Amino acid sequence: MNPDASTIAAGAPIEVDLSPVAEGQDIKVFWRGKPIYISHRTKKQIDEARAVNVASLPDPQSDEARVKSGHEQWLVVIGICTHLGCIPIAHEGNYDGFFCPCHGSQYDSSGRIRQGPAPANLPVPPYQFVSDTKIQIG
Amino acid sequence: MSGPSDYQPSNPALQWIERRLPILGLMHSSFVVYPTPRNLNYWWTFGAILSFMLGIQILTGVILAMHYTPHADLAFKSVELLVRDVNYGWLLRNMHAVGASMFFVAVYVHMLRGLYYGSYKEPREVLWILGVIIYLLMMATGFMGYVLPWGQMSFWGATVITNLFSAIPYVGESIVTLLWGGYSVGNPTLNRFFSLHYLLPFLIAGVVVLHVWALHVSGQNNPDGVEPKTEKDTVPFTPHATIKDMFGVSCFMLLYAWFIFYMPNYLGDADNYIPANPGVTPPHIVPEWYYLPFYAILRSIPNKLAGVIGMFSAIIILCFLPWLDAARTKSSKYRPLAKQFFWIFVAVCILLGYLGAQPPEGIYVIAGRVLTFCYFAYFLIVLPLLSRIEKPRPVPNSISDAVLAKTGSRSTPMVSSAIVLALAGALFAGSADSARASEGSDKPPGNKWSFAGPFGKYDRGALQRGLKVYKEVCANCHGLSYVAFRNLAEAGGPGYSVAQAAAFASDYKVKDGPNDAGDMFERAGRPADYFPSPFPNEQAARAANGGAAPPDLSLITKARSYGRGFPMFIVDFFTQYQEQGPDYVSALLQGFEDKAPEGVTLPEGSYYNKYFPGHAIKMPKPLSDGQVTYDDGSPTTIAQYSKDVTTFLMWTAEPHMEARKRLGFQVFIFLIIFAGLMYFTKKKVWADSH
């Protein structure tokens, strides 16, 4: 009953070119059937994410730990609400981040849970920068 | 099932079988001479109704499975084509989909009956627990069945429900992967759900056999809760219970037929007429109405794991009922306090169901928590406490005493409870759509549609004009991919002849191939072809229309709706109002305004529409006066265009509606006569027993 070989093979890493994504925009790509949000964050969004007292968060994690150093403007998260798996909407909610329309969870510009029933932050998928404008997810 | 039978068939062939397999004797002792308490009321007919529903579901399900394709890319289409092309496919699908709801209506009545009359008490504990197991299996079956059409609500319901299991510590994630067969809900999930949905009903049938067996060992409970003592307390199952059950089933079928023929989509969700899209979550994910109370419990607990535990224990707690309620008096008829609390509990369940359909914010969350507490308090505090402090009224010595002492006053609680239950059904049913009540847009005005009501028919002229509007205007961006040219000549449609439909088809260029050289080529359309879509794929449609793909219009009048709100949805049940979709589409076409009102800023490339949720629509105003010429002298105004094209789109969404309503009328005549005959036969059979 575990995933079959073709499903696993289709889940191989993918490369994404970031050069067309302007500041303040984000794109959604699918990897392993899951939507991955890649946000090109503005200076304001980065500052907001870093100004928060980490200890006060429901799932404490610093913004630095959620992005790759040297590429702070890029936030890459799996766009699946950690509550019950809906897809949050980008650029909505009170925290300049994501808002889940199903049960009202709100995530900030670092994809961290700030309000609502979700127990955890939006997970960061395994990825690395192949070049300055290209990442490999997986 | 009640001891060895002395039944001897008179036919020698049957005698030969009986000596080798005493199955006739088993049937005879279980369903003919089996003694049934003579004071049973109509709430006891729900066992027969449930068996009948299980039979209907298995029968229609097996035939549906012959036409269904369990593949993520094909499932939605196969269901649509089944409804359109299979002989009486629409009837099969309605019977099965509505049947699921009716099955749950009956099971809830059956369970509450057991609760009220203490049917779970000694010696019927195992009988009751088997019932809870059947109920759990039914919930699993119903959920997986809802996933199979692979609409938006199917997909997202599956996502939410399978994610519940991820709350289990340590093994949760692996369980979810096993359910999915992949990294997310997808084709493998659909395949395994189809397999299980086919399997589980037969498990249910097996447990039902055990349930009936256990029932026939301990005997039926009865409204007075005293066990039969003498022969005078019982009547033989056949003809007494058989004919009474037949009457009960035929009355239940009237309700069932009301939904099948007149309001097949009343209990469903419009979003499920949109094909599943893993990239878009519907704004409100609501399960089917029969899960709503449990969904409300899940959401009212702020912690994910605790919420999941709360939801499941709300069902599992029923298994412990025989030990939680230690009162010796079975029937609430003789328990003044238990009776009150029972009705409060029913009200709590109904309200929880209502809350389950509301968005989880503000007052709804608090009310949900209070009611969740009340739900559990009934089982954990009220029932154990009552059995200690309550002073029950004296119970009659025997069933025959109770029957003799029966007076007119006894019928009052029956009436009040019937009213409460009727309200319950209506509130539950409509609560699903009231979830989408306020999206911050105006409610579309109601229209007079020729196809509304029990005798509604499509206006042929409007269908023909609407087709023209579609062809000249809408078809530039919107597809109509489930409609074939041949449909234009079918009964109940625009009324064209076969030759006219063929001529209409030949105006279109259809891509075919590959030919012998391996090339694709274009040819003139044939009646069997489907309307070609304006864009080769969704991405092209998206790119050409500023990022918003124009939806396919085949099902649009069923895929769009708006909340009717309380209490309108209850009124709708009686007036058979089903035209939310057409009202919305027609309002949308006329709802464009040149300038957005003060204070509203529209995103670039959007237009202001009064009735579109959020008001910013990517479609520019499509119709203007005089744009399409009519040959029949109808006014060439936007209002008339909207009306015609909406009528046409209602037909594309439901080409067999006229046949459905016509057959519905015949079925109703038959059922009413049948129920009447059953009633008078029942009166005759029971004449000496009351």
Chai-1 contact restraints between the chains, C-beta under 6 A:
chainA,res_idxA,chainB,res_idxB,connection_type,confidence,min_distance_angstrom,max_distance_angstrom,comment,restraint_id
A,M1,B,L178,contact,1.0,0.0,6.0,A-B,restraint_1
A,P3,B,G181,contact,1.0,0.0,6.0,A-B,restraint_2
A,P3,B,G182,contact,1.0,0.0,6.0,A-B,restraint_3
A,T7,B,G182,contact,1.0,0.0,6.0,A-B,restraint_4
A,G11,B,Y183,contact,1.0,0.0,6.0,A-B,restraint_5
A,R32,B,Y183,contact,1.0,0.0,6.0,A-B,restraint_6
A,G33,B,Y183,contact,1.0,0.0,6.0,A-B,restraint_7
A,G33,B,S184,contact,1.0,0.0,6.0,A-B,restraint_8
A,G33,B,G186,contact,1.0,0.0,6.0,A-B,restraint_9
A,K34,B,S184,contact,1.0,0.0,6.0,A-B,restraint_10
A,L84,B,V160,contact,1.0,0.0,6.0,A-B,restraint_11
A,L84,B,N163,contact,1.0,0.0,6.0,A-B,restraint_12
A,G85,B,T159,contact,1.0,0.0,6.0,A-B,restraint_13
A,G85,B,N163,contact,1.0,0.0,6.0,A-B,restraint_14
A,C86,B,T281,contact,1.0,0.0,6.0,A-B,restraint_15
A,I87,B,T281,contact,1.0,0.0,6.0,A-B,restraint_16
A,P101,B,T281,contact,1.0,0.0,6.0,A-B,restraint_17
A,P101,B,P283,contact,1.0,0.0,6.0,A-B,restraint_18
A,C102,B,I285,contact,1.0,0.0,6.0,A-B,restraint_19
A,H103,B,P360,contact,1.0,0.0,6.0,A-B,restraint_20
A,G104,B,P360,contact,1.0,0.0,6.0,A-B,restraint_21
A,P117,B,P302,contact,1.0,0.0,6.0,A-B,restraint_22
A,P119,B,K304,contact,1.0,0.0,6.0,A-B,restraint_23
